[in-house]
Amino acid sequence: MIPIVSIVGRSKGGKTTLIERLIPEFMKRGYRVATIKHHGKDFQIDQEGKDSWRHKQAGAQTVVISSPQKVALIEDASQDLSLEDLATRFIQGVDIIIAEGFKRDKHPKIEVFRKVIHPHPLASELENVIAVVSDCPLSLDIPCMDPHDIKGIADVIEKRIIFIQNMSDSTGADKQLRSAALKKVKKNREG
């Protein structure tokens, strides 16, 4: 299973900004990154009048749009899919998935908290929050980090999620191969 971390918090709290900063940091460390964004309401990704939009309007259950630069899939859903379902079904060939939202999901979470948005962090209300990124000091039983400490936040994700998940998925010789690969990533990051 690909390691997954969810960035959670209140609306307009800085989740997307944190993810935008984490992606290049993980890429510098040699990781391939995917993201999954949860949206609580319906959304429109296709453009009205375009061919793919017309296909969907005509009744196609699934529409795939492809070009030499990218591929997109638009598919009807009968329910809100879990983070694990989305990852298993749609993502491969990456080393980590950074999700935005999915605060009720079982995967490890980092909360982005800004006191001007809400007076109290969500961390005590949610399961599996491993750290809080906050613009003010907090007294919690988990690490509280400055939003500008991207390397430190990436270190926490790397140590608490990537390394642990990769090692728990492995056995025997596979564990040694994964360990060697992770050491190479770490060496590339330091060199």
C-alpha positions as CSV (number, residue, x, y, z in Angstrom):
1,M,0.0,0.0,0.0
2,I,1.3,3.5,-0.9
3,P,1.8,5.6,2.3
4,I,-0.9,8.2,2.7
5,V,-1.1,11.3,4.9
6,S,-4.1,13.6,5.0
7,I,-3.8,17.3,5.5
8,V,-6.9,18.4,7.5
9,G,-8.3,21.5,9.0
10,R,-11.0,24.1,8.7
11,S,-11.8,25.8,5.4
12,K,-9.4,28.6,4.5
13,G,-6.9,27.4,7.0
14,G,-4.0,26.8,4.7
15,K,-4.2,23.1,3.8
16,T,-3.7,23.7,0.0
17,T,-0.8,26.1,0.7
18,L,0.9,23.5,2.9
19,I,0.5,20.8,0.3
20,E,1.8,23.1,-2.4
21,R,5.0,23.5,-0.3
22,L,5.3,19.8,0.7
23,I,5.2,18.5,-2.9
24,P,8.5,20.1,-4.1
25,E,10.1,19.2,-0.8
26,F,9.3,15.5,-1.2
27,M,10.3,15.7,-4.9
28,K,13.7,17.1,-3.8
29,R,14.0,14.1,-1.5
30,G,13.5,11.8,-4.5
31,Y,9.9,10.8,-3.9
32,R,7.1,10.6,-6.5
33,V,4.0,12.3,-5.1
34,A,0.3,12.0,-5.8
35,T,-2.5,14.1,-4.3
36,I,-6.2,13.4,-3.7
37,K,-8.5,16.3,-2.9
38,H,-11.8,15.7,-1.1
39,H,-14.7,18.0,-1.9
40,G,-17.8,17.8,0.2
41,K,-20.1,18.9,-2.6
42,D,-20.5,18.2,-6.3
43,F,-17.9,19.8,-8.6
44,Q,-17.5,20.4,-12.3
45,I,-14.1,19.5,-13.8
46,D,-15.2,19.5,-17.4
47,Q,-16.2,22.5,-19.5
48,E,-19.7,23.0,-20.8
49,G,-19.9,22.6,-24.5
50,K,-16.6,20.7,-24.9
51,D,-16.7,17.2,-26.5
52,S,-16.0,15.3,-23.3
53,W,-18.7,17.3,-21.5
54,R,-21.1,16.5,-24.3
55,H,-20.3,12.7,-24.0
56,K,-21.1,12.9,-20.3
57,Q,-24.3,14.8,-20.9
58,A,-25.3,12.2,-23.5
59,G,-25.2,9.6,-20.7
60,A,-21.7,8.1,-20.6
61,Q,-21.0,6.6,-17.1
62,T,-17.3,7.3,-17.6
63,V,-15.4,9.7,-19.8
64,V,-11.6,9.7,-20.2
65,I,-9.9,12.7,-21.7
66,S,-6.4,12.1,-23.0
67,S,-3.6,14.2,-24.6
68,P,0.1,13.8,-24.9
69,Q,0.6,15.8,-21.7
70,K,-2.2,14.4,-19.3
71,V,-5.1,12.1,-18.8
72,A,-8.3,12.9,-16.9
73,L,-11.2,10.6,-15.9
74,I,-14.7,11.7,-15.1
75,E,-16.9,9.0,-13.6
76,D,-20.2,9.0,-11.8
77,A,-20.1,7.9,-8.2
78,S,-23.0,6.5,-6.2
79,Q,-21.3,7.4,-2.9
80,D,-18.4,9.2,-1.4
81,L,-15.4,6.9,-1.9
82,S,-12.9,6.3,0.9
83,L,-9.4,7.5,0.6
84,E,-8.1,3.9,0.4
85,D,-10.6,3.1,-2.4
86,L,-9.5,6.1,-4.4
87,A,-5.8,5.4,-3.8
88,T,-6.2,1.7,-4.8
89,R,-8.3,2.3,-7.8
90,F,-6.6,5.4,-9.3
91,I,-3.1,5.8,-8.1
92,Q,0.0,3.8,-8.9
93,G,3.7,4.5,-9.5
94,V,4.2,6.9,-6.6
95,D,5.9,6.8,-3.2
96,I,3.4,8.9,-1.2
97,I,-0.1,10.2,-1.4
98,I,-0.9,13.5,0.2
99,A,-4.6,13.9,0.6
100,E,-6.4,17.2,1.4
101,G,-9.4,16.6,3.6
102,F,-10.7,13.2,4.6
103,K,-10.6,14.1,8.3
104,R,-12.8,11.2,9.3
105,D,-10.6,8.7,7.5
106,K,-8.4,6.2,9.3
107,H,-5.1,7.3,7.7
108,P,-2.5,9.5,9.6
109,K,-3.4,13.2,9.6
110,I,-1.6,16.5,10.0
111,E,-4.0,19.4,11.0
112,V,-3.4,22.9,9.8
113,F,-4.7,25.2,12.5
114,R,-5.0,29.0,12.3
115,K,-6.5,30.8,15.4
116,V,-8.1,33.5,13.2
117,I,-10.2,30.8,11.5
118,H,-11.3,28.9,14.6
119,P,-10.5,29.2,18.3
120,H,-9.6,25.5,18.8
121,P,-7.8,22.8,16.9
122,L,-9.6,19.7,15.6
123,A,-6.8,17.3,16.8
124,S,-8.6,16.2,19.9
125,E,-11.8,15.4,18.0
126,L,-10.1,13.3,15.2
127,E,-8.3,10.0,15.1
128,N,-4.7,9.5,14.1
129,V,-3.5,13.1,14.1
130,I,0.3,12.9,14.2
131,A,1.1,16.6,14.2
132,V,-0.5,20.1,14.1
133,V,0.9,22.9,11.9
134,S,-0.1,26.1,13.7
135,D,0.5,29.8,13.4
136,C,0.4,30.1,17.2
137,P,1.9,28.1,20.1
138,L,-0.3,25.1,21.3
139,S,-0.1,22.8,24.2
140,L,-0.8,19.3,22.8
141,D,0.5,15.8,23.2
142,I,1.6,15.7,19.6
143,P,4.2,17.8,17.7
144,C,3.2,21.4,16.9
145,M,5.1,22.9,14.0
146,D,5.4,26.3,12.4
147,P,3.8,26.4,8.9
148,H,7.1,27.7,7.5
149,D,9.1,24.7,8.7
150,I,8.4,22.6,5.5
151,K,11.5,20.5,5.9
152,G,10.5,19.7,9.5
153,I,7.0,18.8,8.5
154,A,8.3,16.6,5.7
155,D,10.7,14.9,8.2
156,V,7.7,14.0,10.4
157,I,5.8,12.6,7.5
158,E,8.8,10.7,6.3
159,K,9.7,9.2,9.7
160,R,6.1,8.5,10.9
161,I,4.4,7.5,7.7
162,I,6.7,6.7,4.7
163,F,9.4,4.7,6.5
164,I,7.0,2.9,8.8
165,Q,4.5,2.0,6.0
166,N,7.3,0.8,3.7
167,M,8.8,-1.4,6.4
168,S,5.5,-2.8,7.6
169,D,4.6,-3.8,4.0
170,S,7.9,-5.7,3.6
171,T,9.2,-9.0,4.6
172,G,12.7,-10.6,4.4
173,A,14.7,-9.7,1.3
174,D,12.0,-7.3,0.2
175,K,12.6,-5.4,3.5
176,Q,16.3,-5.2,2.7
177,L,15.6,-3.8,-0.8
178,R,13.2,-1.2,0.6
179,S,15.6,-0.3,3.3
180,A,18.4,0.2,0.7
181,A,16.1,2.3,-1.5
182,L,15.0,4.5,1.4
183,K,18.7,4.9,2.4
184,K,19.4,6.0,-1.2
185,V,16.6,8.6,-1.1
186,K,17.9,9.9,2.2
187,K,21.5,10.1,0.9
188,N,20.2,11.9,-2.2
189,R,18.4,14.4,0.0
190,E,21.5,15.0,2.1
191,G,23.9,15.2,-0.8
